[in-house]
Amino acid sequence: MTTGGPPGAGHTITAYGPSGVLGDSGARATGGLPTDRGSPMARTDIVEGRIPARHGCMAPAVRIR
């Protein structure tokens, strides 16, 4: 997901779900430790803006083809 601004600003979802760890960027975005597992999440959660964040949910994403 991008948030506007100069090139490189924003967020890109490259992996999600409990099969891997949050890592540094996931921990910053959702809280927790970089070694914590991700939450189960479906494509609809991403495009409908239901990704947990520190203060509510992230904005809905637009798919980049």
Buried (B, 14 or more C-beta within 10 A) or exposed (E): BBEEEEEEEEBEBEEBEEEEBBBEEBBBBBEBEEEBEBBEBEEEBBEEBEBBEEEEEBEEBEEEE
